[in-house]
């Protein structure tokens, strides 16, 4: 089966750092993606991991441990515009489709 | 920057009617996808399409659904006889290649079935 878990909601303060976790159990693995989705809008690509370790892109970093079925997205120097849902998605081995997690709704407070 | 476009942005239809949702993928992309997101729920994969045929589909994508690339730029999703539970946001996405390539999403079409 395919199962992806994320916390439902998180709150953080402007300027702070927040870590959003994702655990997955899927039948295959060909990469893990993080997307940002503002309310009523389409998901937009943030980061991609296929090998273990940390990928850094500006204020955003993503980490993957394949043996643990675990990833996190790290957001630094939070801004109000970072208030959004963050979606963890896993691509399976042979298909091209993603299995999406339920998303984590992040609220950034002043 | 190239982007995926979708029309209409909002479609309202009566139960039992046919609807066609339209997408224009990024021009050099070869793989196309449809996803849906029921309000307040997670994004769900429907179908992927490559080389003018379906390459994978989920259990949601039953006989009521079909996809087509009628010309060199458009990619459509047809729902033959809409049901109330088809009300959702439908996202089209495209990617340049297979495997690890990032999928870029369109802005979505909100379908409301009355």
Boltz contact constraints between the chains, C-beta under 6 A:
constraints:
  - contact:
      token1: [A, 31]
      token2: [B, 100]
      max_distance: 6.0
  - contact:
      token1: [A, 42]
      token2: [B, 91]
      max_distance: 6.0
  - contact:
      token1: [A, 42]
      token2: [B, 105]
      max_distance: 6.0
  - contact:
      token1: [A, 42]
      token2: [B, 107]
      max_distance: 6.0
  - contact:
      token1: [A, 42]
      token2: [B, 108]
      max_distance: 6.0
  - contact:
      token1: [A, 43]
      token2: [B, 105]
      max_distance: 6.0
  - contact:
      token1: [A, 45]
      token2: [B, 102]
      max_distance: 6.0
  - contact:
      token1: [A, 50]
      token2: [B, 100]
      max_distance: 6.0
  - contact:
      token1: [A, 95]
      token2: [B, 56]
      max_distance: 6.0
  - contact:
      token1: [A, 96]
      token2: [B, 48]
      max_distance: 6.0
  - contact:
      token1: [A, 96]
      token2: [B, 98]
      max_distance: 6.0
  - contact:
      token1: [A, 97]
      token2: [B, 45]
      max_distance: 6.0
  - contact:
      token1: [A, 97]
      token2: [B, 48]
      max_distance: 6.0
  - contact:
      token1: [A, 97]
      token2: [B, 56]
      max_distance: 6.0
  - contact:
      token1: [A, 100]
      token2: [B, 42]
      max_distance: 6.0
  - contact:
      token1: [A, 100]
      token2: [B, 43]
      max_distance: 6.0
  - contact:
      token1: [A, 102]
      token2: [B, 42]
      max_distance: 6.0
